[in-house]
């Protein structure tokens, strides 16, 4: 019989979860690393790793047969103004351009996309070399919303707007917009801004399609507190400032990275947001663009 005292004296598991180590080293997001472990691509001390394994500083980790150099990475975050026609997978058998093409080279790890945009959707896409950061920002528990600019043919009836905000049944369950507002327009082209709390596949398009509305253009303009700067042209990217990176890490409850400040000022891409610390240097409110 096991007593409460015996349970209290049980030693805590040593080391850190394997998928967390791999994510911090920039190999991939935690979820992706869990899939790699299950697929047998990770070796721990010359044996196939399994989900639940932990590793300490003296343990040897191999990824696809290559020993992992466990050096702390310098966290970096890139904001890409994705163009239509670009896909968000690491490679494509059809040879189409991906969001990973032409990114800065990393000495260790690799770039990880934080969420995805489908091939016909443009706008804000974040990429990082820190899998733990990417996982935390994407995780449903973070409750991070996304805002999109949507162009449709004509103005939408009030009863349809109400239905989209109250919720409709899609093929994968109930869905709704957390907010939907008219932005501007003339003639046949009218813009609305919508907010969703989930990252479900083609959710914005499917919600409009459920009401018989055709979207002629869809662009993400905000991911939580990060907005798409109006000056950032389509297809261009910019790296987030050290102050913005530190602010986002604090916002997500992650240890603040020790980063050297830039030599030249870098404009902030953060806006006031619930739970986000105010007062970051060079904070600037930037108008959202269509």
N, C-alpha and C positions, 0 to 999 in steps of 0.2 A: 504494500500500500504506500502510495506517495503522499507525503504531507505537504502543507503549504510551505513549511520551512525548507523541506527538501527542494521544492520548486524554486524558492528564492535563491538557493545555493547553487542552482544549475549555472554553469559558466555561460556567458553570452557568446554567441557565435563570433569567431575571430574574423577579422578582415572586412572587406566591403563587397557588396554584391557585384558580381562580375559584369553584369550589363551596365551598371553605373560607372565602373572603372572605364569600360570601353567607350561609353558615351562621353565621359569627361576628356578622354584622349582624342576625341573627335573622329572616332571610327564610324559612328553613326548614332542615330537616336536610340533611346533605351528600348523602345518597342522593336526597332529593327534589329538591335543586338539580341533581344530575346529570340527573335526568329532565327538569327544566325546560330545561336547556341543550340536551339532545337534541331537545326539542320546539320549539326555536327561540324560547323566551320571553325569552332573555337576549341582550343586545347588548353588545359590547365595542368601544368606539371606532367606533361607527356601522356595525358589521358583525355579522352573526349569530355568536354565540360557538359554539365547539365544545368537546367534551370534551378536556381536556388543556391548554386555554388558561390562561395566567397573567396576572396584572395587577399593576401597581405603583401607587404613590400618585397618579401623574398620569393614569392611564388612567380613562376614563369608562365606567361600567357602567350599563346600563339594564335594568330588569325590567318586562316588559310595557309598554315605551315610557316608563316613568318613570325619571328619573335617580336612582340610588342615592346617598343622602347617607351617605358613609362616616364615620360618627361611632361611636366605640367605645361599645357599650351597657353598661349596668350589669347584670351577670348577676343573674337572679332565678330562684328555683325554688319552685314551689307543690306542695303535697301535697293531693290531693283524695280524699276518701272517697266514691268514686263509688257512686251508687245503681243498682239494677237498672232497666232501661228507658232508661238514658242511653247514647247511642252515642258512639264515639270518632272520628268523622269531623268535618271542619270544617263541613260543611253536609249537610243531608238533604232530598231531594226530597219526602219524606213529612211533613216539618215536625216531626219528633221532636226532643226536646231533645238537645243534644250537650254533651260535656265542656267545650267552649269557651264555652258560654253563661255570662254573668255573671262572667267573669274580669276582674281589674283591667285598666284600659286602659293600653296601652303607648304611649310617645311615638314609638318607632321599633321596627320589627320586629314579630313576632307570637309568640303562644304556640305551642309545639310539644309535642305529647304524646310522652312517652318510653315507647314500647310502647303496646299497646292492651289493653282488656278488652272482651269481647263484651257484647252488650246485656243478657244475663242474668247477668253476673258483676259483683259489687260489689267495693268495697275500694280499696286503695292505687293511685293513679294519679299519676305525677309529670309536671309540665309545666314547661318552661323557655323563656326567650326567647333562649337561646344554643344555636344549632344544633350547634356543635362539641361542647359538653357533652352534648347529647342523643345525638349520633352515637356519642361515645365510650362512654357508658353502655350503649347498646343493642348495640354491636358485639360479635359473638361472641368476639373475641379478649380482651375484658374478663373473660369467664368469670364473669359476674354471675348468681347464682341468684335464683329467685323462690320464695316460700313462700305456699301457699294453705291456707285452712281449708275443709274439704269436709264437708258434711252428707249422710249416706246413710241408707237405710232398713235398720236392723239392723247387727249387727257383721259384719265381713268375715272370711272364713275365712283361716287362716294360709297355706294354699297359694296363695290368690289374692294376698295381700299379698306373698308371695315372688315370684310371677310378675310383679307390677307393679314390683317393685324390680329384678328380674333383667332385665326387658325383654320387650316383645312387639312383634310386627310390625303396624304400622298401614298404611293405604293409601298414606302418603307416606314409609314407611321405619320403621326400628327406633326404638323409643322406650322410655323407662323413667323412673321416679322416682329421683332421687338419694337421697331419703329418704322414708319414709312411717311415720307413728307415730299410734297411737291417742291422742286428746286427752281426750274425755269424752262422756257421753251417757246417756240412759235411755229406756226404752220403744222406740219405733221410730226415734227420732232419735239418731244417733251421729256424732260429729265426729272427723275425722282431719286431720292436718296433713301436707301433701306438699310436696316441693321438686323443682323442675325447673330444668335448666340452659339450656334453650332457650326461645325465645318463639314456638314454632310455633302455628299457628292451632288453637284449641280443644284443645290438647294434653292438658290435665288431664281434660277431659270425655271425650275419645276414648279415653284410657287406661282409664278406669273402664268406659266402654261396651264396650270389648273383652272385659271379664270379665262382662258382663251386669249391671252395677251402675248404678243410676239415681241421679244426683246431684240432691238437692232444693235445695241452696244451695251456691254457690261464691263465695269471697271471698279476694282477695289481701291478705295481712297483712304481707308484707315484700318489698322489692325490694333485694337485696344488703344493705348495712348500714342501709338506711332501713326503719323499721317504722311501722305504722299506729298512732298513739296511741289508747289506749282511750277517751280523753275526746273525741275528734273524732267528732261525730255524723255519721250518713249524710247525704250531700249537702253537707256543710260542707268547707271548705278552710282551710289555714293555710300561710303563707309560711315557708320555712325560714330559720333564723337566719343571720346573717352568718358566725358561727363554723362552722355546719354546711356552708354553701356553700363556704367556704374549705377545709374538711377534705375535702369530696368532690372538689374540683378537684385537691388534692394527691394524693388517692387514685387519681385517674385519670391522673395525670402531666401535668395541664394547668397553665399558669401561674396562680398564685394571684391572684385578682382583688383590686384595691385598693378595698375597701369600708369605709364608715364603720360603726362599731358602732351597734346600736340604742340608743335612749334607755331602753327598758324591757327587762328580761331576757326572753328567749324560750327556752322549753324545747327541748332537743335531741331530734331524732327518730332519732339514730344509735345503733347498738349496737356492741359489740366485734365486729370482723370482720377476717378475714385481709387484711393489707396496709393496713388503715386505721390512721392515726396515733391513738394514745390521748392523753387529756388535754385534749380540747377543752372549752372552758368550758361549764358548766351541763349536762354530759353526764348524762342520766338514763335508766335502764333502765325502759322502759314495758311493762306486761303486754300481750301480744297479745290482741285480743278476737275474738269470733266474729261 
